Amino acid sequence: MKIANKIKHLGVLLLTVTMAVGCASQQKQEPAPEPGPSASSVAIANAKAAIKKADSLGYLWRDTGKILKKAEAAAKKGDEAAAVKLANQARNQAELAVKQYYLEQGMDRSLASKESASITYNVVKGDHLWGIAGKDDIYGNSYQWPLIYKANSDKIKDADLIYPGQEFDIDSNPSDADVGAAVSHAKTRGAWSIGTVEESDRAYLGQ
């Protein structure tokens, strides 16, 4: 009986080891997800595209290329925030140069005027709408964060949850009525939780 019990226990042990090895093998066979592009690489690529267009028109500003090089240097050092900020600055300059060209040529003035009131912001790690709106080169007033939320509602599912690498359109010249509605919503929004779209946010978007 003792020998039979030992054989039984040995069989159970071998079966357990075999299953563990099998599970480990299956886990190893699953390919690891490929990391997405960094926020700085996206911002730099967008800046390069805008610079290329401005340069093709002969309207590229003298220091725009230098700013891009600084962005690339910051990215190489691993300073994502600085790289994104510099890349966005270079891109905005290039886009303004293109709009200047169209305005001076008398081409599509209404479109150029409309676009000149819009800038682009690339989200970096640690960002949130409150902080972005409070930046001096955005609105300088955190209570205006709903303006960003509403303008990018197709990209932002929850106002309390944004991700690095997202690219937001910022209206740099909102109307007084839009600003008033945004600030009012920010101050009366009520309780919120991450991962949930609050009813007050839905109501604001529907205005």
N, C-alpha and C positions, 0 to 999 in steps of 0.2 A: 504493500500500500504506500509506503514512504517513497519507493522508487516511482510509482505511478503518479503520485502527487508532484514529485520533483519534475517529472517529464511534462506534466500538465502546466506547471508554473513556467517551465522553460519555453513551452509552446506559446503561452500568452505573452511572454516577454519578447520573443522573436516576432510575433505578430504586431506588437506595439511598435517595435523598432522599425519594422518594414513599413508600417503606415506612416510613421513620422518622417522616414526618409522619402517616401513617396510624396507626401505633402510638401516637403522642402524642395523636392525636385520640381514639382509643379509651380511653386512660387518662383523659383529661379528662372523658369522658362518664360514667365510673363515679362514682356519688355517694359522697362522703366519709362514713364512718361517723359517726353522731351520738354525741357524747360522753354518757356516762351521768351520772346525777345525782351530785353530790359527796357525800362522807360527811357533811358538815355539813348539807346540805339534807335528807338522809334523816333524820338525827338530830333536826333541828328539826321536821320534819313529824311524826315519831313523838311528840315531846314535846307538840306542839300537840294531837294527837289525845287523848293521855292527860290533858292539862290540861282539854280540853273535857269529857271524861267526869267528871272530879273536880268541875269547876265545876257541871255539871248536877245533881250530887248535893248541892251546897252544902258540899262538904268540901275545897275547894281551899285549900292552905296559903297564907299571906299573902305569902311571899317567892318562891313558885314562878314567878309571872309575871315578877318582876324578873330571875330567873336566866335565863329564856328570852330576855328582851330583851338581856341581856349576851351570850348565845350568838349572837343575830342580829347584834349589833354586831361580835362577833369574826369572824363569817363574812363580813361586809361588808368587813372589813379584810384578809381573806385568811388569817386565822389559823385554819386548819382544826382543828388539835389542840385549841385552846382552845374553839372553837365546839362541837365534838363532846362534849368533856368537860362543858361547861356544859349543853348540851342533854340529855345523858344524866342529869345531876343533876336537872334540872327534870322530866324524864320519870319518874325513879325516885320523886321526891317525890309526883308526881301519882298514880302507881300505888299508892304506900303509902297515900295519902289515900283512894283508892277501897277498898282492902282494909280500912282502918280503918272506913269506913262500913259495909261488910258485916259486920264483926265486931261492931260496936256494935248493929247491927240484928238480930244473931243469925242471919244468913243465910249458909248454906253455910260454916260455920266451918272445916271440914276443907280446903276448897278455898282459902279465904283464907289459912289458915295455911301451906299448901303453897306458894302463890304468893309469900308474903312472903319466902321463902327464896331467891327467884330474882331476879336483876337482868339488865339488858340491856347489852351492850357493842357499840359500833359501831367497826369496825376503821378506822384511819386509816393513811396512808402511813408506812411505816417500822415498823409493828407486826409482832410475831411472838408466838407463843404463850408462849414463855419470858418475854418482856418484859411481856406482858399479865398473866400470873399473878403476876409479881413486883411489880405495882403495889400500893401500900398500900391502895387502895380495892377491890382484888380479893382476892388471897390473901396478898400480902406474902411470897410464897415461890415463886420461879420453878420449883422442882422440881414444883410442883403443876399445871404446864401440861397434863398428860394429862387432868385433869378437864375442862378446856375442850374438848379434842379429842374426848373420848368423848361429852360432852353435845351436841356439834354435829357428830357424825360424818356426818350427812346433808348438811352444808354444807361440810365440810372433807375434800377427797379426799386431800390429802397434808399431814401435820402440819407440814411445813417450808415450806408455801406457802399463805399466806392473802392476801386482797385487800382494799384499801380499799373501804368501803361494805358489807362483810359485817356481819351482825348476829348476835352470839352470845348464847346464854342462859348465864348464869353461876349455878351453884348456890352461893349464899353461905353455905350451912350443910351442907357435905358430911359424911358419916359418917366416923368414924375409920378404918374399914375401907377406904373409897373413897380417902381421903387416903393411907393407907399403900400401897395398890396403885399409885396414881398416882406417888408419889415413888419407889417401887421401880422402876417402869418407866422413869421419867426417868433414873435413875442407872445402869440396866443395859441401856438400849436398844441400845447398840452403834453401829456405823457407820451413817451415813445420807447420803442425797443428795436434792437437790431434784428434784421431778417423779416420784419413785418412792415407792410405799407399801411401807415396810419390813415384813418378815414379823413382826418383834417388835411393830410397831404393830397388825398384824392380830390377833396373839395377845392383845394387851392389850384390844382392842375386844371380843374374844370371851369375855372373862372374865365 
